[in-house]
């Protein structure tokens, strides 16, 4: 999944037919992403949050354990094949049909390995579920096919919908005549991104208004089901200095336009986030003021005085 930071030139865009493949490959950390991303294209992305880094560290620990097991197992197997081959006069032992000692050994060793891997895995799972001491809470509601973000705490009163950007929506239409390559961040851009501060523990309260969705941003290490009638929790803290634009998508098949439900998160410094909140609240107050009109509304017609008919 593409990630754009402030110092990134977003000239590289997925083609019209390549985005489903890129989405699947990105889930495996294997997508050939030209944009700035914490994945090297062959592994899981380390990400930009404490949560994603904990997941990545656990992944690498288990990976190297598996590598060590493979080296030992295949090493012994290759040694046995070479050392005891028929051409060297090896004679099979037809009397060995059972060994209690061997069975105990090959049972105990895997159990020890699994327990050793389960301990750090349990720690990461508990870490993932610990939403205590969050500094900013946002209620996220999934719809077919858009997201609603309702801010709490410091962002109380900020409430908006986030939908697929118009240029992507026009380009995806059949016979639109628009080349998707000319559309920046095709199918991965929205009209209003979710804005959060860096260095702040953000808690998402996830629910759905219609069907099951899934909120997923790979570089946050964040993916959670969004279920009607149920509230799921998810948290993350973006590292300071990692401000920028991060992209994801709905990761649960949610109907016809499932592939057109992107997620865009704009990570800003705490000071910039406070300014953004103030701007949003000011806009809300202005819109709620008596006689207020949208900025793009046509001005009222000028009153005209008609001449009085002669009596």
Buried (B, 14 or more C-beta within 10 A) or exposed (E): BBBBBEEBEBEEBBEBEBBEEBBEBBBEBBBEBEBBBBBEBEBBBBBBBBBBBBBBEBBEBEEEBEEEEEEEEEEEEEEEEEEEEEEEEEEEEEEEEEEEEEEEEEEEEEEEBEEEBEEBBEEBEEBBEEBEEBBBBBBBBBBBBBBBBBBBEBBEEBEBEBBBBEBBBEBBEEEEEBEBEEBEBBBBBBBBBBBBBBBBBBBBBBBBBEBBBBBBBBBBBBBBBBBEEEEBBBBBBBBEEBBBBBBBBBBBEBEEBBBBBBBBBBBBBBEBBBEBBEEBBEEBEEEEEEEEEEEEEEEEEEEEEEEEEEE
